Amino acid sequence: MPEQNYANHRQFVFGFHKVLFPLVFLTFIGSLVNLWRSVGDHHRLYNAALIVALSIIALMLLFYCRTFALKAQDRAIRAEENLRHFALTGKLLDARLNIRQIIGLRFASDDEFPGLALKAAAEGLREDAIKREVKSWRADTYRV
C-alpha cells in the first residue's frame, strides 16, 4: 500500500460506491418508470407500487447504514484524538473544536498535532484546511 497523504487519503469501497449504490439508484428509477407505465393497468399497479416502496426502503437503508457507521467512527475518532492530545499535552482538546476539525486533525503527526489543534481552534480552520496544513502525515487506514 502506498504511503497515505492528502492526495490519496480518501477511501472508496468499490462494491459500495461503484456497484451497490448505482444498482440501488437505478432500481429506484426503474421502479418509478414501471409505476408510471402501470397507472392504467390495475393488475400491475399494486405490484409496481410495492416495488417502488421496496426501492425507497433500499435507498434509505443504504443511506442510514453508511451514515450510522460514519457517525460511530466519528465518535471513536473524537475520543482517540482527545486522549492523544491529553497524552501529549496533559490537557483535553479545546472545546471550540468541532467534530469535523477533530477528524481533520487525526492525520497530524504527534509533533505537529498540539500546535495545529490550537491553530484550528483559534482560526476556525475547516477540516480540509487542517488536512492541507499537515506536514508529516499520520495514516488512518481503518476509516471507510
N, C-alpha and C positions, 0 to 999 in steps of 0.2 A: 504494500500500500504506500503511495507517495506521501511525503510529509504534508500535513494539513496546514493550510494558510487561508488568508481571507478569500482568495480567488477560488479555492476548491472546498471550502468548509461545509457548504450546503449539501445535504444528503437527500438523494431521491431513491425511493424503493421502486424498482421497475414494475413489479407486479401490482403495486398500489397506484402509482402515479400514471403509468403508461398503459396499463391493461384494465384493472378493475374500475377506476374512475371513469375512463371513456366508455367502457361497456355499460356501466350502470346509467350514465348520462344518455347514451344512445338508446338504451332500452326505454328510458323515460320518454324520450322524444318519439320513439316508435309507438309506445303505448298511447300517447296523445293522438298521433295520426290514426291509429286503429280506432280509438274512441270517436274521433271526428267522422270516420267513414262508417261507423256503426250507428250513428244517430238515427237514421231512418229504419234500421233493421232491429226490431225489438228482441229478436232471438239472440243477437250478438251484443246488444248494448250492455247487459248486465255483466257479461264476461269481460268486455272491454273496460268497463268502469273498475272492475276488480283488478285488472292488470295495471291500470293507472294507479290505483291505490297501493298496490304492491311495489310499483316503481318508485312512488313517493316515499314509501317506507324504506326501500333500499337506499335511496339518496340520503334520507335522514340518518339511517344507521351509519352510512359511510362518513357523513359529516360528524356525527356525535362520537363515533369510535375514535376518529382522528383527534377531535377537539379534547375529549376526555383524557386521552393518552398524553397529549402535549401539556395539558394543564397539570397532570400528575408529575410529568418531567420538570415543568417549571417550578413546582413546589420543591422538588428534590434539589434542583439547582440552587434555589434561593437558600435552602438550609445548608447545602455544601459550601457555597460561597461565603455565607455568613460565618460558618465555622472556620473556613480557611482564613478569612480576614481576621477573625479573633485570634487564631493561632499565630498569625504573622505580626499583629499589632497589639493584641491584648484588648481590643475594642471591637464591638459589633459594627456592622456596616452602617453607614449614615442612613438615617430614616428617610431622607429626601430621595433616595434611590428607589425607582420603581422596578417592577419585575423585569421589564424589557431591558433596562440598563444593567441589571444584575446578570441577565442572560448574556449580554454582550461582554461583560467583564470576565466571564468564565474562561475566555480564551487568553487572558493576560497571564504571563509568567508570574511566579511569586515575587520576583524583583520589582516588576512594574505595577502589580495589582493594587497595592495600597495607594500609591500616588495617582493612578488612573481612576480609582474609585473616588478619591477626593475631588479630582478634576471633573468627573462625570456628575457628581452631586452639586458642585459649586456652579458649573456652567450649564447644567441640564442637558448634557450631551445625549443624543439619541443612540439607540443600540448600534446602528450601522456606523455612526461616527466613532463610537467607542472601539468597535472592531477594527476600524481603519487606523486608530491610534496605537494599536498593539504592535510592538516591535518584535518581541520574542513570543511567537505563537505557542500556546498550550493546547494541544489537540483534544477534542471531545468527539470520540468515535462512537459513543453509545447513544447519542440522540438520533432519533429518526423523525 
